């Protein structure tokens, strides 16, 4: 993971893609969002979605998983190089959550993250605050998900 000083506004990461299947849509919905259009193909077709639709929370959860996986890969690469690993803090929140188009069974969504803001923390001088726009785009190139999330990122310790 990177330190605050290593981040740049405008830098982008491709987080990878995920295919939403009927099975994983229904499994998530049974546990967390049991609405008919997430649980039953016929109900999904009869809805304004026009098909079995993934919960927006499912889409957001997949994006979060991909962000965590990316952070773990970066940390492991830094360890292999013998570098200090930045341990990020919690998120103070998010804004502008948008589910732009339905994600239907069979859709593959590619996720990305772009740094859109960096600022020093006023109350915690050892931390900076990152703002990143995390997005998802389906296989037709259509944006389906967008959120601006914040995270506390440590400053590099000076010797």
MDTraj code that builds the backbone (N, CA, C; nanometers):
import mdtraj as md
import numpy as np

residues = "UNK UNK UNK UNK UNK UNK UNK UNK UNK UNK UNK UNK UNK UNK UNK UNK UNK UNK UNK UNK UNK UNK UNK UNK UNK UNK UNK UNK UNK UNK UNK UNK UNK UNK UNK UNK UNK UNK UNK UNK UNK UNK UNK UNK UNK UNK UNK UNK UNK UNK UNK UNK UNK UNK UNK UNK UNK UNK UNK UNK UNK UNK UNK UNK UNK UNK UNK UNK UNK UNK UNK UNK UNK UNK UNK UNK UNK UNK UNK UNK UNK UNK UNK UNK UNK UNK UNK UNK UNK UNK UNK UNK UNK UNK UNK UNK UNK UNK UNK UNK UNK UNK UNK UNK UNK UNK UNK UNK UNK UNK UNK UNK UNK UNK UNK UNK UNK UNK UNK UNK UNK UNK UNK UNK UNK UNK UNK UNK UNK UNK UNK UNK UNK UNK UNK UNK UNK UNK UNK UNK UNK UNK UNK UNK UNK UNK UNK UNK UNK UNK UNK UNK UNK UNK UNK UNK UNK UNK UNK".split()
xyz = np.array([
    [0.0840, -0.1172, 0.0000],
    [0.0000, 0.0000, 0.0000],
    [0.0883, 0.1231, 0.0000],
    [0.0380, 0.2263, -0.0585],
    [0.1158, 0.3480, -0.0737],
    [0.0938, 0.4458, 0.0412],
    [0.1959, 0.5268, 0.0645],
    [0.1869, 0.6346, 0.1618],
    [0.1252, 0.7573, 0.0945],
    [0.0775, 0.8502, 0.1767],
    [0.0126, 0.9705, 0.1271],
    [0.1002, 1.0429, 0.0251],
    [0.2309, 1.0527, 0.0541],
    [0.3233, 1.1254, -0.0344],
    [0.3379, 1.0593, -0.1713],
    [0.3019, 0.9322, -0.1832],
    [0.3160, 0.8580, -0.3089],
    [0.1948, 0.8725, -0.4000],
    [0.0870, 0.9310, -0.3489],
    [-0.0376, 0.9404, -0.4246],
    [-0.0420, 1.0689, -0.5060],
    [-0.1084, 1.0634, -0.6205],
    [-0.1222, 1.1796, -0.7080],
    [-0.2658, 1.1893, -0.7576],
    [-0.3225, 1.3086, -0.7533],
    [-0.4549, 1.3315, -0.8108],
    [-0.4483, 1.2959, -0.9592],
    [-0.5451, 1.2221, -1.0049],
    [-0.5508, 1.1801, -1.1447],
    [-0.4983, 1.0395, -1.1681],
    [-0.4249, 0.9845, -1.0709],
    [-0.3751, 0.8476, -1.0916],
    [-0.4922, 0.7502, -1.0881],
    [-0.4819, 0.6478, -1.1724],
    [-0.5917, 0.5530, -1.1900],
    [-0.5424, 0.4106, -1.1729],
    [-0.6328, 0.3270, -1.1232],
    [-0.6060, 0.1843, -1.1090],
    [-0.7185, 0.1055, -1.1733],
    [-0.6818, 0.0068, -1.2539],
    [-0.7783, -0.0902, -1.3043],
    [-0.7844, -0.2002, -1.1992],
    [-0.9012, -0.2225, -1.1413],
    [-0.9154, -0.3183, -1.0330],
    [-0.9530, -0.4578, -1.0805],
    [-0.9891, -0.4716, -1.2064],
    [-1.0294, -0.6019, -1.2589],
    [-1.1789, -0.6079, -1.2826],
    [-1.2247, -0.7251, -1.3206],
    [-1.3653, -0.7400, -1.3549],
    [-1.4284, -0.8560, -1.2785],
    [-1.5608, -0.8550, -1.2756],
    [-1.6388, -0.9556, -1.2053],
    [-1.7654, -0.9819, -1.2863],
    [-1.7983, -1.1087, -1.3031],
    [-1.9214, -1.1454, -1.3722],
    [-2.0292, -1.1775, -1.2697],
    [-2.1400, -1.1092, -1.2821],
    [-2.2545, -1.1292, -1.1942],
    [-2.3416, -1.2399, -1.2538],
    [-2.3455, -1.3519, -1.1857],
    [-2.4248, -1.4661, -1.2316],
    [-2.5572, -1.4694, -1.1555],
    [-2.6526, -1.5428, -1.2095],
    [-2.7802, -1.5595, -1.1390],
    [-2.7562, -1.6155, -0.9997],
    [-2.6658, -1.7107, -0.9878],
    [-2.6400, -1.7730, -0.8578],
    [-2.5823, -1.6747, -0.7566],
    [-2.4799, -1.5967, -0.7974],
    [-2.4217, -1.5063, -0.6974],
    [-2.5139, -1.3874, -0.6683],
    [-2.5948, -1.3461, -0.7646],
    [-2.6932, -1.2397, -0.7403],
    [-2.7950, -1.2862, -0.6362],
    [-2.8466, -1.4062, -0.6546],
    [-2.9476, -1.4591, -0.5618],
    [-2.8889, -1.4850, -0.4230],
    [-2.7664, -1.5367, -0.4179],
    [-2.7038, -1.5651, -0.2884],
    [-2.6858, -1.4361, -0.2079],
    [-2.6366, -1.3302, -0.2734],
    [-2.6204, -1.2028, -0.2035],
    [-2.7577, -1.1510, -0.1589],
    [-2.8547, -1.1557, -0.2497],
    [-2.9879, -1.1021, -0.2195],
    [-3.0546, -1.1776, -0.1051],
    [-3.0423, -1.3091, -0.1025],
    [-3.1034, -1.3862, 0.0068],
    [-3.0520, -1.3388, 0.1414],
    [-2.9235, -1.3067, 0.1469],
    [-2.8647, -1.2679, 0.2744],
    [-2.8826, -1.1195, 0.3075],
    [-2.8769, -1.0329, 0.2069],
    [-2.8670, -0.8898, 0.2369],
    [-2.9731, -0.7992, 0.1736],
    [-3.0375, -0.8402, 0.0654],
    [-3.1314, -0.7512, -0.0037],
    [-3.2405, -0.8352, -0.0710],
    [-3.3268, -0.8983, 0.0089],
    [-3.4205, -0.9976, -0.0431],
    [-3.5433, -0.9398, -0.1135],
    [-3.5193, -0.8604, -0.2150],
    [-3.6276, -0.8090, -0.2979],
    [-3.6479, -0.9028, -0.4169],
    [-3.7719, -0.9137, -0.4607],
    [-3.8082, -1.0135, -0.5617],
    [-3.7244, -1.0034, -0.6894],
    [-3.6958, -0.8829, -0.7369],
    [-3.6220, -0.8681, -0.8632],
    [-3.4755, -0.9061, -0.8505],
    [-3.4273, -0.9297, -0.7265],
    [-3.2925, -0.9816, -0.7034],
    [-3.2937, -1.1329, -0.6809],
    [-3.4108, -1.1889, -0.6587],
    [-3.4211, -1.3297, -0.6185],
    [-3.4827, -1.4218, -0.7235],
    [-3.5572, -1.3648, -0.8173],
    [-3.6362, -1.4469, -0.9096],
    [-3.6308, -1.3879, -1.0505],
    [-3.5909, -1.4721, -1.1467],
    [-3.5771, -1.4254, -1.2848],
    [-3.7078, -1.3676, -1.3394],
    [-3.8196, -1.4355, -1.3130],
    [-3.9484, -1.3882, -1.3654],
    [-3.9855, -1.2528, -1.3042],
    [-3.9654, -1.2380, -1.1739],
    [-3.9931, -1.1102, -1.1085],
    [-3.9000, -1.0017, -1.1634],
    [-3.7757, -1.0379, -1.1909],
    [-3.6818, -0.9425, -1.2492],
    [-3.7245, -0.8971, -1.3877],
    [-3.7686, -0.9924, -1.4708],
    [-3.8151, -0.9570, -1.6059],
    [-3.9378, -0.8668, -1.6002],
    [-4.0252, -0.8893, -1.5020],
    [-4.1477, -0.8097, -1.4886],
    [-4.1216, -0.6722, -1.4261],
    [-4.0031, -0.6527, -1.3709],
    [-3.9701, -0.5249, -1.3063],
    [-3.9208, -0.4238, -1.4096],
    [-3.8993, -0.3032, -1.3647],
    [-3.8430, -0.2006, -1.4539],
    [-3.6991, -0.2325, -1.4946],
    [-3.6343, -0.3301, -1.4278],
    [-3.4987, -0.3704, -1.4653],
    [-3.4977, -0.4566, -1.5914],
    [-3.6033, -0.5326, -1.6133],
    [-3.6122, -0.6169, -1.7324],
    [-3.5338, -0.7469, -1.7225],
    [-3.4871, -0.7826, -1.6057],
    [-3.4128, -0.9067, -1.5864],
    [-3.3700, -0.9197, -1.4419],
    [-3.3155, -1.0349, -1.4081],
    [-3.2655, -1.0570, -1.2723],
    [-3.1527, -0.9575, -1.2468],
    [-3.1736, -0.8688, -1.1510],
    [-3.0811, -0.7573, -1.1277],
    [-3.0032, -0.7774, -0.9985],
    [-2.8740, -0.7483, -1.0045],
    [-2.7912, -0.7492, -0.8842],
    [-2.8302, -0.6312, -0.7967],
    [-2.8290, -0.6519, -0.6674],
    [-2.8472, -0.5423, -0.5729],
    [-2.7346, -0.4409, -0.5937],
    [-2.7676, -0.3139, -0.5828],
    [-2.6626, -0.2127, -0.5888],
    [-2.5590, -0.2330, -0.4789],
    [-2.6048, -0.2829, -0.3637],
    [-2.5121, -0.3106, -0.2533],
    [-2.4188, -0.4252, -0.2895],
    [-2.4655, -0.5186, -0.3704],
    [-2.3804, -0.6278, -0.4190],
    [-2.2708, -0.5702, -0.5088],
    [-2.3103, -0.4822, -0.6001],
    [-2.2134, -0.4194, -0.6904],
    [-2.1092, -0.3431, -0.6087],
    [-2.1538, -0.2651, -0.5107],
    [-2.0612, -0.1914, -0.4259],
    [-1.9703, -0.2824, -0.3443],
    [-2.0242, -0.3944, -0.2978],
    [-1.9442, -0.4897, -0.2204],
    [-1.8366, -0.5551, -0.3054],
    [-1.8693, -0.5852, -0.4299],
    [-1.7683, -0.6415, -0.5205],
    [-1.6574, -0.5397, -0.5440],
    [-1.6940, -0.4140, -0.5636],
    [-1.5935, -0.3091, -0.5821],
    [-1.5038, -0.3009, -0.4585],
    [-1.5637, -0.3044, -0.3399],
    [-1.4846, -0.2987, -0.2166],
    [-1.3889, -0.4154, -0.2089],
    [-1.4358, -0.5343, -0.2432],
    [-1.3485, -0.6527, -0.2400],
    [-1.2300, -0.6334, -0.3341],
    [-1.2568, -0.5783, -0.4512],
    [-1.1488, -0.5574, -0.5481],
    [-1.0488, -0.4526, -0.4980],
    [-1.0966, -0.3506, -0.4297],
    [-1.0065, -0.2507, -0.3708],
    [-0.9176, -0.3145, -0.2640],
    [-0.9767, -0.3983, -0.1788],
    [-0.8999, -0.4656, -0.0739],
    [-0.7975, -0.5608, -0.1354],
    [-0.8391, -0.6355, -0.2373],
    [-0.7458, -0.7272, -0.3045],
    [-0.6288, -0.6509, -0.3664],
    [-0.6573, -0.5364, -0.4286],
    [-0.5514, -0.4538, -0.4878],
    [-0.4552, -0.4060, -0.3796],
    [-0.5090, -0.3612, -0.2670],
    [-0.4250, -0.3134, -0.1567],
    [-0.3361, -0.4263, -0.1047],
    [-0.3898, -0.5450, -0.0944],
    [-0.3101, -0.6591, -0.0483],
    [-0.1978, -0.6915, -0.1463],
    [-0.2282, -0.6860, -0.2759],
    [-0.1228, -0.7107, -0.3766],
    [-0.0130, -0.6068, -0.3653],
    [-0.0510, -0.4789, -0.3521],
    [0.0493, -0.3720, -0.3397],
    [0.1339, -0.3909, -0.2146],
    [0.0709, -0.4288, -0.1045],
    [0.1451, -0.4498, 0.0204],
    [0.2427, -0.5657, 0.0053],
    [0.2000, -0.6726, -0.0570],
    [0.2881, -0.7881, -0.0759],
    [0.4062, -0.7529, -0.1664],
    [0.3809, -0.6766, -0.2724],
    [0.4904, -0.6338, -0.3612],
    [0.5900, -0.5465, -0.2841],
    [0.5408, -0.4567, -0.2003],
    [0.6298, -0.3703, -0.1207],
    [0.7128, -0.4551, -0.0243],
    [0.6504, -0.5526, 0.0392],
    [0.7247, -0.6410, 0.1309],
    [0.8345, -0.7159, 0.0567],
    [0.8034, -0.7669, -0.0618],
    [0.9039, -0.8403, -0.1420],
    [1.0219, -0.7519, -0.1775],
    [0.9966, -0.6233, -0.1963],
    [1.1055, -0.5293, -0.2281],
    [1.1766, -0.4822, -0.1028],
    [1.1294, -0.5255, 0.0141],
    [1.1905, -0.4843, 0.1397],
    [1.1503, -0.3451, 0.1844],
    [1.0398, -0.2937, 0.1314],
    [0.9945, -0.1590, 0.1652],
    [0.8955, -0.1621, 0.2815],
    [0.8868, -0.0505, 0.3499],
    [0.7857, -0.0351, 0.4539],
    [0.6474, -0.0340, 0.3887],
    [0.5521, -0.0970, 0.4537],
    [0.4155, -0.1038, 0.4005],
    [0.3289, -0.0033, 0.4752],
    [0.2601, 0.0792, 0.3992],
    [0.1667, 0.1749, 0.4583],
    [0.0405, 0.1000, 0.5002],
    [-0.0012, 0.1202, 0.6236],
    [-0.1253, 0.0594, 0.6719],
    [-0.2297, 0.1704, 0.6785],
    [-0.3255, 0.1617, 0.5866],
    [-0.4268, 0.2659, 0.5777],
    [-0.5227, 0.2577, 0.6945],
    [-0.5800, 0.3710, 0.7265],
    [-0.6788, 0.3787, 0.8330],
    [-0.8192, 0.3563, 0.7795],
    [-0.9174, 0.3888, 0.8608],
    [-1.0564, 0.3683, 0.8216],
    [-1.1024, 0.4734, 0.7218],
    [-1.2207, 0.4521, 0.6701],
    [-1.2842, 0.5490, 0.5824],
    [-1.3738, 0.6406, 0.6640],
    [-1.3583, 0.7715, 0.6475],
    [-1.4506, 0.8619, 0.7153],
    [-1.5844, 0.8767, 0.6424],
    [-1.5999, 0.8073, 0.5299],
    [-1.7297, 0.8107, 0.4616],
    [-1.7175, 0.8156, 0.3108],
    [-1.8317, 0.8384, 0.2484],
    [-1.8376, 0.8468, 0.1026],
    [-1.9465, 0.9452, 0.0635],
    [-1.9477, 0.9785, -0.0665],
    [-2.0511, 1.0666, -0.1203],
    [-2.0774, 1.0296, -0.2653],
    [-2.1839, 1.0813, -0.3165],
    [-2.2184, 1.0677, -0.4587],
    [-2.2293, 0.9225, -0.5039],
    [-2.2908, 0.8375, -0.4232],
    [-2.3156, 0.6996, -0.4640],
    [-2.4221, 0.6995, -0.5737],
    [-2.3893, 0.6354, -0.6866],
    [-2.4840, 0.6294, -0.7990],
    [-2.4857, 0.4882, -0.8573],
    [-2.6043, 0.4338, -0.8686],
    [-2.6252, 0.3112, -0.9441],
    [-2.6852, 0.3572, -1.0764],
    [-2.6040, 0.3633, -1.1787],
    [-2.6388, 0.4321, -1.3029],
    [-2.7223, 0.3491, -1.3991],
    [-2.6988, 0.2194, -1.4012],
    [-2.7743, 0.1256, -1.4842],
    [-2.7823, -0.0049, -1.4080],
    [-2.8869, -0.0821, -1.4321],
    [-2.8932, -0.2111, -1.3634],
    [-2.7823, -0.3047, -1.4103],
    [-2.7341, -0.3847, -1.3168],
    [-2.6405, -0.4923, -1.3468],
    [-2.7231, -0.6200, -1.3466],
    [-2.7323, -0.6831, -1.4626],
    [-2.8170, -0.8013, -1.4784],
    [-2.7334, -0.9284, -1.4796],
    [-2.7987, -1.0386, -1.4516],
    [-2.7312, -1.1686, -1.4557],
    [-2.6617, -1.1842, -1.5905],
    [-2.5344, -1.2209, -1.5855],
    [-2.4528, -1.2352, -1.7054],
    [-2.3656, -1.1156, -1.7363],
    [-2.3931, -1.0021, -1.6739],
    [-2.3110, -0.8831, -1.6976],
    [-2.1742, -0.8984, -1.6302],
    [-2.0723, -0.8503, -1.7002],
    [-1.9372, -0.8438, -1.6451],
    [-1.9043, -0.6970, -1.6250],
    [-1.8688, -0.6622, -1.5033],
    [-1.8394, -0.5230, -1.4688],
    [-1.6908, -0.5095, -1.4393],
    [-1.6271, -0.4126, -1.5058],
    [-1.4873, -0.3792, -1.4802],
    [-1.4862, -0.2597, -1.3871],
    [-1.4077, -0.2716, -1.2800],
    [-1.3998, -0.1675, -1.1779],
    [-1.2678, -0.0920, -1.1895],
    [-1.2734, 0.0360, -1.1558],
    [-1.1544, 0.1210, -1.1589],
    [-1.1630, 0.2209, -1.0448],
    [-1.0480, 0.2777, -1.0100],
    [-1.0411, 0.3784, -0.9049],
    [-0.9498, 0.4905, -0.9513],
    [-0.9945, 0.6138, -0.9304],
    [-0.9145, 0.7311, -0.9671],
    [-0.9049, 0.8245, -0.8467],
    [-0.7846, 0.8677, -0.8152],
    [-0.7641, 0.9641, -0.7072],
    [-0.8168, 1.0997, -0.7550],
    [-0.9140, 1.1532, -0.6805],
    [-0.9729, 1.2824, -0.7183],
    [-0.9442, 1.3921, -0.6168],
    [-0.8897, 1.3558, -0.5017],
    [-0.8571, 1.4576, -0.4033],
    [-0.7617, 1.4054, -0.2975],
    [-0.6740, 1.4930, -0.2516],
    [-0.5793, 1.4627, -0.1443],
    [-0.5706, 1.5859, -0.0555],
    [-0.5812, 1.5636, 0.0750],
    [-0.5652, 1.6764, 0.1669],
    [-0.5084, 1.6268, 0.2990],
    [-0.4439, 1.7170, 0.3692],
    [-0.3919, 1.6835, 0.5017],
    [-0.5079, 1.6797, 0.5995],
    [-0.4988, 1.5920, 0.6962],
    [-0.5984, 1.5871, 0.8023],
    [-0.5713, 1.7015, 0.8996],
    [-0.6739, 1.7794, 0.9284],
    [-0.6584, 1.8914, 1.0218],
    [-0.6416, 1.8431, 1.1660],
    [-0.7047, 1.7312, 1.1990],
    [-0.7033, 1.6861, 1.3386],
    [-0.5984, 1.5792, 1.3667],
    [-0.5473, 1.5153, 1.2633],
    [-0.4485, 1.4079, 1.2815],
    [-0.3319, 1.4304, 1.1849],
    [-0.2278, 1.4989, 1.2294],
    [-0.1196, 1.5375, 1.1388],
    [-0.0424, 1.4200, 1.0794],
    [-0.0518, 1.3035, 1.1383],
    [0.0186, 1.1868, 1.0834],
    [-0.0575, 1.1225, 0.9663],
    [-0.1772, 1.1741, 0.9367],
    [-0.2620, 1.1182, 0.8321],
    [-0.2945, 1.2212, 0.7251],
    [-0.3145, 1.1717, 0.6050],
    [-0.3755, 1.2490, 0.4983],
    [-0.5084, 1.1843, 0.4656],
    [-0.5901, 1.2549, 0.3875],
    [-0.7192, 1.2000, 0.3475],
    [-0.7236, 1.1928, 0.1958],
    [-0.7484, 1.0735, 0.1478],
    [-0.7609, 1.0440, 0.0051],
    [-0.9081, 1.0435, -0.0317],
    [-0.9415, 1.1007, -0.1456],
    [-1.0732, 1.0836, -0.2055],
    [-1.0524, 1.0165, -0.3401],
    [-1.1263, 0.9075, -0.3624],
    [-1.1144, 0.8331, -0.4878],
    [-1.2529, 0.8079, -0.5460],
    [-1.2641, 0.8274, -0.6765],
    [-1.3876, 0.7918, -0.7472],
    [-1.3715, 0.6476, -0.7950],
    [-1.4559, 0.5615, -0.7412],
    [-1.4562, 0.4208, -0.7795],
    [-1.5741, 0.3982, -0.8726],
    [-1.5468, 0.3335, -0.9854],
    [-1.6490, 0.3177, -1.0878],
    [-1.6564, 0.1745, -1.1373],
    [-1.7710, 0.1428, -1.1945],
    [-1.7903, 0.0146, -1.2609],
    [-1.8521, 0.0376, -1.3970],
    [-1.8021, -0.0347, -1.4963],
    [-1.8481, -0.0228, -1.6349],
    [-1.8789, -0.1623, -1.6865],
    [-1.9951, -0.1788, -1.7483],
    [-2.0315, -0.3123, -1.7974],
    [-1.9607, -0.3459, -1.9287],
    [-1.9871, -0.4658, -1.9762],
    [-1.9200, -0.5167, -2.0958],
    [-1.9552, -0.4382, -2.2221],
    [-2.0575, -0.3555, -2.2188],
    [-2.0934, -0.2707, -2.3324],
    [-2.0323, -0.1309, -2.3208],
    [-1.9480, -0.1114, -2.2166],
    [-1.8851, 0.0186, -2.1968],
    [-1.9745, 0.1200, -2.1286],
    [-2.0857, 0.0739, -2.0709],
    [-2.1798, 0.1637, -2.0052],
    [-2.1464, 0.1755, -1.8558],
    [-2.1358, 0.2977, -1.8044],
    [-2.1146, 0.3135, -1.6603],
    [-2.2360, 0.2606, -1.5835],
    [-2.2097, 0.1801, -1.4799],
    [-2.3186, 0.1235, -1.4005],
    [-2.3108, 0.1624, -1.2534],
    [-2.1944, 0.2093, -1.2083],
    [-2.1725, 0.2345, -1.0651],
    [-2.0686, 0.3437, -1.0488],
    [-2.0917, 0.4302, -0.9493],
    [-1.9940, 0.5346, -0.9191],
    [-2.0109, 0.5764, -0.7738],
    [-1.8984, 0.5994, -0.7081],
    [-1.8987, 0.6469, -0.5702],
    [-1.7674, 0.7213, -0.5464],
    [-1.7725, 0.8260, -0.4661],
    [-1.6505, 0.8931, -0.4226],
    [-1.6305, 0.8555, -0.2761],
    [-1.5243, 0.7811, -0.2507],
    [-1.4953, 0.7305, -0.1167],
    [-1.3714, 0.7990, -0.0602],
    [-1.3665, 0.8081, 0.0709],
    [-1.2530, 0.8684, 0.1406],
    [-1.1835, 0.7642, 0.2267],
    [-1.0548, 0.7854, 0.2485],
    [-0.9786, 0.6967, 0.3377],
    [-0.8658, 0.7758, 0.4021],
    [-0.8361, 0.7410, 0.5278],
    [-0.7190, 0.7953, 0.5939],
    [-0.5965, 0.7186, 0.5457],
    [-0.4941, 0.7927, 0.5040],
    [-0.3705, 0.7333, 0.4519],
    [-0.2538, 0.7907, 0.5327],
    [-0.1659, 0.7054, 0.5836],
    [-0.0572, 0.7573, 0.6673],
    [0.0482, 0.8321, 0.5862],
    [0.1057, 0.9339, 0.6508],
    [0.2235, 0.9996, 0.5942],
    [0.3440, 0.9089, 0.6189],
    [0.4398, 0.9162, 0.5309],
    [0.5648, 0.8425, 0.5491],
    [0.6385, 0.8999, 0.6700],
    [0.6845, 0.8130, 0.7570],
    [0.7590, 0.8581, 0.8750],
    [0.8957, 0.9087, 0.8329],
    [0.9317, 1.0176, 0.8915],
    [1.0635, 1.0738, 0.8596],
    [1.1596, 1.0368, 0.9709],
    [1.2789, 0.9953, 0.9313],
    [1.3803, 0.9543, 1.0295],
    [1.4465, 1.0726, 1.0943],
])
top = md.Topology()
chain = top.add_chain()
for i, resn in enumerate(residues, 1):
    res = top.add_residue(resn, chain, resSeq=i)
    for name in ("N", "CA", "C"):
        top.add_atom(name, md.element.get_by_symbol(name[0]), res)
traj = md.Trajectory(xyz[None], top)
